[in-house]
Structures are given as C-alpha cells and as structure tokens.
Amino acid sequence: MHNKKFNNLNELLASNQSAGDFFNSLPGYVQEMIRQRSNNIKSEHQLRMYAENIVQGDK
C-alpha cells in the first residue's frame, strides 16, 4: 500500500492504480460519499479507511 500524499482524491486516483482499482470496486453509493469529501482524501490509506468507515456504518 502506498502512503504517498496527494492533493485530493482525483490526483490520487489518477496517479495510483491500486487506489483506483480499489475505488472502482466499491459500490456506487460509497464512491459518491467519498467523492463528496474528495479534498480530504490525500492517500490510499485515507481512502481505504474512509471506505471502511462507510461500509461499517451499513452493518
């Protein structure tokens, strides 16, 4: 897993294939919630943690 910091989600997804593959595997509603906070997601780790929090909230 890469912990390089990016300026925002779009830059992360464009530059990190692993993060992009993970993001694309998420359900649409999770992707949308993440996109709403895209300026706060600056690393693959943050992306994965935020997605996990969203999914955990559904259980």
N, C-alpha and C positions, 0 to 999 in steps of 0.2 A: 504494500500500500504506500502511496506517495503522500508525503505531508507537505509538499511544496505549497506555498501560499500564492493564491491568485487574487485578482482584484474583485472578482464576482463569479457567480455560477456560470455565466456564459463563457467566460475566459477559461474556467476550469474544464468545462465540457469540451471546448474546442481544442484544448491542449493535452488532455489526459484521457486516453482511450479507455482505461479501466473505469474511471469515473463516469464516462459517457455510457459505457456498456451497462454499468450498474443503474444509472439514472433511467436509461431506456427500458430496463427490465421491471421498473416499478409500475404499479397501477397508475392510471391517468390521474386520479384524484390526488395521489401522493405527489406526482410530478407537479401538479398545479399548485399545491400547497407549498412545495419547495420553491417554485418559481416566484411565488409571492414574497419570499424572503431572499431572493437571489443575491441581493447586495451584501447579505450577511454570511453567505456561504463562500468561503475562500480556500477550502482544502477538501480533498477527497474524504478525509476523516470527518470533517464537519458535515459533509453531505450524507455520509453513512449514518452518523449519529442522529441527525435531524430526521432522516427517513425512518430509522428505527423508532424514534420517539413517536412519530405519527402513527406507525403501524401498531405500536404497543397501546396507543390510545384507543384503538379499534377493538381491542380484546376485552 
